[in-house]
Structure formats: C-alpha cells, structure tokens
Amino acid sequence: MTTRVAHPHPRVAVMQMGYDRYGPEGGHRYTLEQNGTLMDQYLGQAGDQGADLVIAPECWVRVGLDKIDVEQLAVAIPGDNPIYNLFAARARRHHMSVVGWAYERDGKDKYNTAFVIGPDGNYLGKYRKTHPVPGEETQGQGIRPGNAFPVFDLPLGRIGIMICFDNYFPEVSRILAVKGARLICYPTMNSPRLSLETRAAARAIDNGCYVACSVLMGYRLGEGSAAIYDPRGETIAGSGSRDGVVTAEIDLTHPYPMAFVPNSETCPGADRHQLLLAARRPEIYGELLNPAQLGTPNGPGTNPGPTPENPNRA
C-alpha cells in the first residue's frame, strides 16, 4: 500500500486511452496483455496522484486488437480472472475506490459492465449497460441489456454509473440523481469530442451533480476528452487531445446555488441538486411511460380537436 498525500477534498481521476495508440497511420496492433499493462500503469498514476476514485473507460480491452471477440474477452464479475484482479489489486495497493470495466460473462449471457471496488479491494457491486448501442446485441457481440440503476456509497459520497449510449437517454442520469448520486461516473468510447463534452455537461446541469468521464477514443472520430464536470456543467479538469490520467478535487457536499434564486448563496435549499429534484413534478410525467400515445392525432400533449366544452377548437 502506498502512502497517501492528504488533500482537503476527495480526488477523482479519469483517463483517456486509445487515441495515441491507434495513431493517424491507421492503427497499431496490441494484445490483451499489453492493454492490461497500460491500464495497470494508468491506475498506478491515478494512485500516485492521490485519487480517491478512478474510473476506467468503456472497452479499454479492445485497443488495437485485430478482432473484437467478445466471447473470448468476457469474464466473470466478480471472479478470479486477470481483468477483475487487476482493478482489485490496484484499489487495495493505493487504498482508492475503482470503477472498472469489462465484458461480463454470467452463465450464457454477456453484458457491458462497470463494476465498483472499494478502497479495501472488496467488490461493492456492478452496473450493466442498460442501452446497448444497436449492434452490441447483434453482429456477433451478443451483449444483453441490464435492467437496474444501482448507486454506491463510497467514502467520498454516493455515486452512480452510466455507460456510453446510456447518456443519450436523460432518464438514466435522472434516476441516479433521484437515488442520491452526487457524482455520475461515465465510462465511454468513440464519441466525437464536441458531442461527448456537450452531453456530459448537459447531464451535470440537468441534475446538479458532478460527471466524470473516462473515454476510449478511436482517432477517426477526432480528439477525445476525458474530463470532470461540476454541477454547473463547467469543465474542472480535462485531457484535451492526449491520452493519460487527469485528476481533480471535488466536494460532493458543497452546494452549488442557482443564479436566478434569490439569496441562493446563503440558502441551503437552493443547492442546485436539491432544488432541481424538489421542483420535479413526476405526477404529470406519465406520458413518458406511454410513448405509443405521443405524437398521435389525439394523444396526450396534442390538440384534441373540438370538445363539448370548446366546440370551436380547431
């Protein structure tokens, strides 16, 4: 175990992988063992920087492989296998929590899975990607969708997880926020930089929470940007176009006021996260649960046409 440097607030580390290793020439070939060595180096860098939590990118095992063989790459989570043991060992060595990532094998089923290991190296739980990208479930990958949105209590506070395509569905981050997550960990891959940054910042703004994004980038999609966003959607640390580890201090107990709320600097109830959740009106959101009616001529939210009370309605 390394000696940790004291910091006034918890430190979160994100990482970017792949961009430098693919290269503009069209890509280099790597083995799973070489990718594991690089991940181990990045985890070590996060630990040396005093990270209390480090987040791995989605699909990091795939960098430079000739063929994406999910069947071969899938492992049990938790389980006695090189991928899981790599994250558990680094968590224990640096006394930091880890959000790892793996293709998970559970019997005959396979999932796109992020898992949480505590600073003592013990397994705390996992999140299975709930919205696989079209093609993950087919085209030979056979990834099944998860159906739950767990949150995890770590020494730095409560966190939730969304993976890649999940971020296109605001319901995912909102559920995590309603369940008390003040930090959403976001492992992802292959998103153009502007799209990635905009969506990650939007989820932070939507829910008044931090979002920490680790990314695997392919060079054809442009520069990557692993980054940490505060509850106002502002970037407090980012990798820019380079691979590596980025660390920043965060304080999940610090209130972020809403600028348009009077006396928001002194009113705890005006904390952005608390205010947004308190102002919700779930009793009128039923249309979200019955999308077949949305957009139909007489469906909810549309002009129902003439009624006895208003025969002149067009």
N, C-alpha and C positions, 0 to 999 in steps of 0.2 A: 504493500500500500504506500502510495506517495504522500508526502507531507503537503497538506493543502494550505494555500495562502488565504487569509481571512479577507473577505470583501463585505462592504456594507449591505449589499443586496445580492440575491441569488444571481448566478450567471448561467445563461443558456447559450449553447453552441449549436450552430447549423453548419452544414457542409455542402459544397458543390463538387461533384465528380463527373468525369467523362469528357468535358469539353477539350481540355488539353490532351487527353489520351486518345481521343478519336483523331483529332488533327484535321487540318484543311485538305490533306492529301487524300482523304477518303477512308481513313481508319486504320488502326493497327490491331493486331490480334492478341488477345490475352487469355489466360486461363482463369478458372475459378479460384485457384490457389493464389495467383498473382493479384486478383481483385481482393481476396481476403487479406493479403499482406498490406495493400494500400488502405483498406478500411481500418485495419489494426493501427496503422500509422496515424490516420486521421483521428481515431478515438484517443490515441495517446496524446496527440496535440491538444485535443479538447481538454483532456485531463490535466495536462501541464499548464493550460491557461486558466485552470481553476473552475472549469464548468461544473455546475451542479446538475445540469441536464444536457445531454447531447442527443441529437436527432439524426438518424441515418436517412439517406434518400431512398425513394422507391426504386426498386430494380437495380440497385448498385451491383448486384452479382452479374449483370449482363454486359458490363462494359467490355466492348471489343471481342465478344465471343463470336465464333463463326456461325453458330446456330443457337437459337433460343429454344432450348429443350426444357420446358417447364417440368416435365415428368422427371427428368434427371436432377433438376435443381431443387425440387420441392423437398422440404424436411419437416419433421415433427416439431411443433412449438407448444410447450417447451419440449426439449428432448436432448439426448446425448448425441449431438451432431456438431460438425465444425462451425457452422454458421451461428447457431444459438450459443455455443460455448465461447465463441469469440467475443460476443457482446457481454455475456455474463462475466467473463474474466476481466474485461476492461472496467466494467462497472465496479466490481469488487476491488480492483487494484487502485482505482482513483477515487473510490468512495463517491461515485456520481450515479445518478439515475440515467438510464439509457432508453430511448425509443429506437429499437432495432427494426429491421425489415427483412422479410423472407417470403419466398413462395412456400406456403404451408401445405403439408400433406396431413390429412385427417382421414384415415381409412382410405376409401377410394376417391375421396373428394380433395380438391386443391383450391386454395384461397390465396389472394393477395393480402398479406397480413403484416401489420405493425404490432410489435409486442413491447411490453414495458418491463424493465428490470430495475429494481430498487438499488440504492447505493450500497446495500449489503450483498448484492449479487443475486438476490432472490427474485423469482418470477412473480409479477404482480397481475398480469392479465394481457389480453390482446384485443385488437380491433381488426375485423375483417372488412376489407373494402366493400362498401355497400352498393357502389355504382361502377361495376367494371366497364371499361371502355368497350364499345362494340368491337368484337374481335377477340377480346380476352376470354369470353365464354365459348368461343368457337375457334376456327382456324388452328386447331391442334393444341391450343393452350388449356382449354377446359377449366378455366377459373370460374368458380361458383361465387355468387354474391353473398356477403354477410347480411345479417338482419338485425343488428343491435348496435347501440351507440353508447358504449361504456365510458365512464370517466374514472380517473385515477387520482388518488390523493398521494402526493409526493411531499417531501419536506418543504419544497418551495411553494406548494399550493396545489390546487386541483387543475388537472389538465384533461383535454380531450384530443382526439385524433381524427383527421380526415385525410384521405389519400387521393391525390391526383384528380381524377374526373369527379370525385365527390364535391369538389369546390364549385362546380358548375350548378350545384343544387343547394341554394342557401338554407334549405331546411336542415341540412346536416349540421352546419355550424350553429344554427339557432337552437337545435335540440341540445347540443353540447353546452351552449351557454345557459339555457334554461336549467340544465342539470348542475350548474355551478362552475363550469370550466372558465377560468380566467386566462388560460393560455391554451391555444389550439395548435397542436403540432401538425405540420403539413409536409409529409414526405411526398415527393412528386418526381416526374420525369418528363422531358421533352415537351416543354411549353415555350413558345416564343416569349422573349423577355417582357415586352410590354403587356401582353395578355396575362402572364404569370403575376407580375407585380400589381396590375390593376385588380385582379381577382383576389389576391391575398390581402391587399389593403382594404378592399371592399368588405371582406368578411370581418376584418378587425373593426372597421367603422360600424358595420351592421350590429355588432354585438358588444361593442365597448370592451374588447378583450385584446390580448396580445395574440399574434400569429407568428409562428416560427417555421420557416420554410427551408427544407433541405432538398436539393434538386440534383437529379442526374440529367445532364444535357447532352444531346447529340448536336454536333456542330452545324448540321444542315438547318437547324431551327434558329440559329442566331445565338447571341450571347445569353448565357444563363445569369441567374441572380439568386443565389441563396441569400436570404435576408430575414431580419426580425422586424416586425411592425408593432408599433404601440397602439393603444386603443383609439387613437385619433387617425390611424392609418398611415402614420409617418414612419419612414424607414429609420431605425436607430442603428442598424448595422447591416452591411451587405457585402457580398463577394465581388460585385461587378462582373466582369467577364472572365475572371480567373478561378480555377479550381482551388480548393483549400477550405480551411476551417475559419469561421467567423464567430466571435463570442461577444456577448453584450450583457450588461447588468439589467435586470428587470425587477420590478417590485409589484407583485400581484395585489398587494394591499393598498397601494397608492391610488386615491381617487382621481379620475380624470373628469373634470367638470364639462358640462355642455355650455358653450359660449353664450347661447341665447337664453339660458336660465338665470333669472336674477339671483344675485348673491351665490352663484354656483361655487365660488372658491371656498366658501365657508359652510355650505350646506351639504352634509354627507349624503343626504337623499338625492342630491343632484349628480352623484357619481354616474358617469356615462353608462357603465354596465348596468347598474341598478335601475337608472331611470328608463333605459330602453326596455328592460324586461318588465318593469312595473307599468309602462304605458301600453303594453300589448293588449289586444282585445281578442283573445282566442275564441270567444263566443261567436264572433262574426266571420271566422276564417273557415267555416265549414266547406266553402266551395273548393278549397284545396284538396279536400278528401273525396270530392266527386267530380273529377276533371272531365268526365264524359259530358257533363252539362255545360261546361264553359264554352262559350262561343257559339252555342246553338241558338236558333232564332228566338226561342222563348226561354232560354236557360237563365240561371241566376246571373245577375250583373248585366243583363241586356235589357233593351226596351221591350216590355211585354206586349206592346200594342194597346189598342183600346181596351178599357175596362169599364165595368158599371159605374165606378166612382169617377172615371175620367173618360167619357166616350169619345172625346176629341183627340185623344193621344194618338200621335202618328207612329 
